C-alpha cells in the first residue's frame, strides 16, 4: 500500500472510530486516559503535545514535550509533508530513536492523529491518545500550567481549553 493510501486509510479509520464514540480501537493504536496514567513513568515512553507553542506553554499534560506540528510540513510546498529523511530528523529532534514509543495528543486529537500517522509511516512505535487534552481536562486529571496562567483562569472562571486551537 502506498504511503498516501495508508495515511488516508488511517485517517478514515480514526474518523469513523471517533464518529461512533469508539475510544478504544485495537490495542496498541488508540489509548484511553487510564492507560496513559498507568504508563506516565515508563522511561521508554515519550508524551508529545502536538500543536502550537502558545497552548503548550499555557497548559499541558504533565511530562509532555512540545512537538511543533509545523515541523512536519514543507516550507516550500505549503500543506505538504517533508520528505522521509527530513521527517526522520524532525522526529529525532522530538526524542524518537527507534527504541522508545511516542504518545501523541493535542487539544482534540486532530493534529495528534496526523503526527501519529507520519510516525507510523516512518516505522516508529507510536500511540494516539485520541481524547487528547479535552478528555484529560473533562476527567479532571492533573495538568501542568504556569502559576500566572492558573491565577488568570481562577479570576475569569474560564475552562483550560476554552478557545484553544486544535
Buried (B, 14 or more C-beta within 10 A) or exposed (E): EEEEEEBEEBBEBBEEBBEEEEBEBEEEBBBBBEBBBEBBEEEEBBBBBBBBEEBBEBBBBEBBEBBBBEBBBEEEEEEEBBEEEEBBEBBEEBEBEEEBBBBBBBBBBBBBBBBBBBBBBBEBBBBBBBBBBBBBBEEEBEBEBEEEEBEEBEEEEEEBBEEBEB
